[in-house]
Every structure is written in structure tokens, then in C-alpha cells.
Amino acid sequence: MIGRLIARDVRRSLSGGAWLPVAFFLLVATIVPFAVGPDARLLARIGGGALWIAALTAALLPIERLVEPDRADGTLDQLTIMGVSEEAVAAAKIIGHWLTFGPLLLIAAVPGSFLVGLDGPALTRCLIALAIGTPALAALAVGVAALTAGLARAGALAGLLLMPLAVPLVIFGAAATGDGESAALKLEAAVALLTVAGAPFVGGAAIRASRS
């Protein structure tokens, strides 16, 4: 059942414009050099942070489609009747959300890193940091989507909730991209692990509350 839920969410996302987050990611990477100017050293210093902000917003874009459609059409109620726990549903949605934007984002990070002036070693560090951090971004997005399901103007509210929660990931991920000798990557991995482990329980509780 969990595998079918993941496949269903992936199919729905791919048919509903899964390319938009990646396009937005590359658009941000393209605009940053024009905003900063031709200073290559400055661009390389802020490039990692710019890519992480772009990754955060890419994870946020489809947030209204993660939980609310299933709540509105009764799918969540049917899954409960079938004995599927809310935590399992939330975990399946996290995996499905990551599969639709995480791998594509890692591919897009290669041209994106060159657009913001990152060299080869910095690109490698950026890809590692994104590979560690994007599952946590997906977990945060699903958790926040469950918390705001059924509320008016849920998209704007979800953005206000997600941005502060993602600050540690963005800080450590950008720091790991800029300096391979720092402990930022380990700190990012710790934050990501806690986020991915806790998000299904938060999302499950929020899904239960949205039906009451």
C-alpha cells in the first residue's frame, strides 16, 4: 500500500508540472549573477547560499498539492478506513515529494553552480549538501502542508511556517558548500536526520487533526 501511495503521488506530481521547481531553481541561479555583478570572488562566496535559497523555494512551490487534495476528496479518510496509519501516509508523501524534485534538483545544480561561479570542489560539496538536505526540505514541506490543510490561504501560511523551520538547513548547507573543512556538513546531516525522522509523526498528527 505504501508503495502504491508513493507511486500515485509521483505520477500526480509529474503530470502536474514537476518541472516548475527545477525551472524556478535555474531561474534564480541565472538571476543572481545579474544582481551581484561581475565580481567573480563575491559571486562564488554567496553562490552556495543562493542555490540553497533556490532549493528551499523549489520545495515550497507545490506545497498546496501535497496534502489538501487528498483531504478534500476524502482519500485520507478512505486510507484510514483501510487501516493505513496517518504517519505512514505522511512518510509516503515525503518520499513521493522528494522523488519528484530532489533528483531533478541535483541535476539542475550542476549548471546552476556554474552560473553562480562555483568551482569543481565547491560543486561537489554543493551536490553532497543538497543530497543530504533535500529529503529534509521535502519532509518539512509535507509536515507544513499537513498542518495548513483545509485552512484559507494555506499557501501563504505554509511559506511563513516553512521558511523559519528551514533556516538551520540553509545555514549549514550553504556553509558546507563554501568550506569543505568545516563541520557544517555534519551539522546539516544531524538536522536533516532529525527532521526526516520527526516529520511523519508531525504530519500524521496534523492529518488526524484536519479530519476532526
C-alpha positions in Angstrom: 0.0 0.0 0.0 2.8 2.5 0.9 4.5 1.8 -2.4 1.2 2.4 -4.3 0.8 5.7 -2.4 4.3 6.8 -3.3 3.8 5.9 -7.0 0.4 7.7 -7.1 1.9 10.9 -5.7 4.9 10.7 -8.1 2.5 10.2 -11.1 0.3 13.1 -10.0 3.3 15.4 -9.5 4.9 14.5 -12.8 1.6 15.2 -14.6 1.0 18.4 -12.7 4.2 20.3 -13.6 7.0 18.8 -11.7 9.4 20.7 -13.9 8.3 24.1 -12.3 10.5 23.8 -9.2 13.6 22.9 -11.3 12.8 25.8 -13.7 12.5 28.1 -10.8 15.8 26.9 -9.3 17.6 27.5 -12.5 15.9 30.9 -12.9 17.2 32.0 -9.5 20.7 30.8 -10.4 20.6 32.8 -13.6 19.4 36.0 -12.0 21.9 36.0 -9.1 24.9 37.0 -11.3 23.0 39.9 -12.8 22.0 41.1 -9.4 25.5 40.8 -7.8 27.6 42.0 -10.8 30.8 40.7 -12.4 32.8 40.2 -9.2 33.6 36.5 -9.5 35.0 36.2 -6.0 31.9 37.8 -4.4 29.7 35.6 -6.6 31.5 32.4 -5.6 31.2 33.4 -1.9 27.5 33.8 -2.0 26.7 31.3 -4.7 26.1 28.4 -2.3 23.6 30.4 -0.2 21.8 31.5 -3.4 21.4 27.9 -4.5 20.1 26.8 -1.1 17.5 29.6 -1.1 16.5 28.5 -4.6 16.2 24.8 -3.4 14.1 25.9 -0.5 11.6 27.8 -2.7 11.6 24.9 -5.1 10.5 22.6 -2.3 7.8 25.1 -1.3 6.2 25.6 -4.7 4.0 22.5 -4.8 3.1 22.6 -1.1 -0.6 23.2 -1.7 -0.9 20.0 -3.8 0.8 17.7 -1.2 -2.0 17.0 1.3 -5.0 19.2 0.7 -6.3 17.5 -2.5 -6.4 14.1 -0.7 -8.1 15.7 2.4 -10.7 17.5 0.2 -11.7 14.4 -1.9 -11.8 12.0 1.1 -8.8 9.9 0.1 -7.3 10.3 3.6 -10.5 9.1 5.2 -10.5 6.0 2.9 -6.9 5.2 3.8 -7.8 5.4 7.5 -10.7 3.0 6.9 -8.3 0.6 5.1 -6.1 0.6 8.2 -3.2 2.8 6.8 -1.9 5.0 9.6 -1.6 8.7 9.1 2.1 8.5 9.9 2.6 6.0 7.0 0.7 8.3 4.7 2.9 11.3 5.7 6.0 9.2 5.2 4.8 8.1 1.7 4.1 11.7 0.8 7.6 12.8 1.9 9.2 10.1 -0.2 7.0 10.9 -3.2 7.6 14.6 -2.9 11.4 14.1 -2.7 11.4 11.8 -5.7 9.6 14.4 -7.9 12.0 17.3 -7.1 15.1 16.0 -5.3 16.9 14.1 -8.2 16.0 16.7 -10.7 17.3 19.4 -8.4 20.6 17.7 -8.1 20.9 17.5 -11.9 19.9 21.2 -12.2 22.5 22.1 -9.5 25.3 21.3 -12.0 24.6 24.1 -14.5 23.2 26.2 -11.6 26.6 26.1 -9.7 28.5 27.3 -12.8 26.0 30.1 -13.2 26.8 31.4 -9.7 30.6 30.9 -10.1 31.2 27.7 -8.0 34.4 25.8 -9.0 34.7 22.0 -9.2 35.3 21.3 -5.5 32.6 23.6 -4.4 30.2 22.0 -6.9 31.0 18.6 -5.3 30.3 19.9 -1.9 27.1 21.6 -3.1 25.8 18.3 -4.5 26.6 16.4 -1.3 25.0 19.0 0.8 21.9 19.1 -1.4 21.7 15.3 -1.4 21.7 15.4 2.4 19.4 18.4 2.8 16.7 17.9 0.1 15.0 15.0 1.9 14.7 17.2 5.0 13.2 20.0 2.8 10.7 17.5 1.4 9.8 16.4 5.0 9.3 20.0 6.1 7.1 20.7 3.1 4.9 17.7 3.8 4.7 18.5 7.5 3.7 22.1 6.9 1.3 21.1 4.2 -0.5 18.8 6.6 -0.6 21.5 9.3 -2.2 24.0 6.9 -4.5 21.6 5.0 -8.1 22.9 4.9 -7.1 26.5 6.0 -7.8 29.6 4.0 -4.8 30.9 2.1 -2.8 27.9 3.1 -0.1 28.6 0.5 0.9 31.9 2.1 0.7 30.5 5.6 2.7 27.4 4.6 5.5 29.7 3.4 5.5 31.6 6.6 5.8 28.4 8.6 8.4 26.6 6.4 10.9 29.4 6.0 11.9 29.7 9.7 12.0 25.9 10.1 14.3 25.5 7.2 16.8 28.2 8.4 19.2 25.6 10.1 19.3 23.5 6.9 20.0 26.5 4.7 22.7 27.9 7.1 24.6 24.6 7.4 24.1 23.6 3.8 25.4 26.9 2.5 28.3 26.7 4.9 29.2 23.2 3.8 29.2 24.3 0.2 31.6 27.1 0.9 34.0 25.4 3.2 34.8 21.7 3.0 36.9 21.8 6.1 34.2 22.9 8.5 31.8 20.8 10.5 28.8 22.3 8.7 28.1 19.2 6.7 27.9 17.0 9.8 25.6 19.5 11.5 23.4 19.7 8.4 23.2 15.8 8.3 22.2 15.8 12.0 19.4 18.4 11.4 18.3 16.6 8.3 18.1 13.2 10.1 16.1 14.7 13.0 13.7 16.4 10.5 13.1 13.4 8.4 12.6 11.2 11.4 10.2 13.5 13.1 8.2 14.8 10.1 6.0 11.7 9.6 4.8 11.9 13.2 4.1 15.7 13.0 2.4 15.2 9.6 0.4 12.2 10.9 -0.9 14.2 13.9 -1.8 17.1 11.6 -3.7 14.8 9.2 -5.7 13.4 12.1 -6.5 16.9 13.3 -7.5 18.1 9.9 -10.3 15.4 9.7 -11.8 16.2 13.1 
